[in-house]
Amino acid sequence: MQQPSERQPPQNATTYTISELAREFGITTRAIRFYENRGLLTPRREGQRRVYSRRDRTRLKLTLRGKRLGMTLAEIKEVFDLYDVAHGEERQLARYLEILDEKRQLFLQQRKDLEDALSEMEDSMARCRRILESKRQRERTGS
């Protein structure tokens, strides 16, 4: 059995360099190597050069999307591993839904917290404007 880094792509398969992926996704090559070290990407090697497949590109895209959704790298890897084993079947989808639901609940709470903070801020701003207007009016009337 070949190691993931030794797998050979089909002839004329699309491949990417680390620099191309970094440029495309607006991240550093260091970040890509970090994701590789965490087992999220498995490029093959040509000497010292990393060669990324369309699968690696897709996994990088999904990793970045997962991070935006608040998923940890461990959760993202878990979803990838489940997909690799179950080929996207029920168990993987159910676990992914659990993770998404957890993140959704977190985002809903964060949104409520932000709405509460904004409301308090707007009340404070309105009070400050009233006080400032009152002071300006007294100055105009000489009171």
Secondary structure, DSSP 8 states (H G I E B T S, - for coil): ---GGG----TT--EE-HHHHHHHHT--HHHHHHHHHTTS---EEETTEEEEEHHHHHHHHHHHHHHHTT--HHHHHHHHHHHHHHTT-HHHHHHHHHHHHHHHHHHHHHHHHHHHHHHHHHHHHHHHHHHHHHHHHHHHHT-
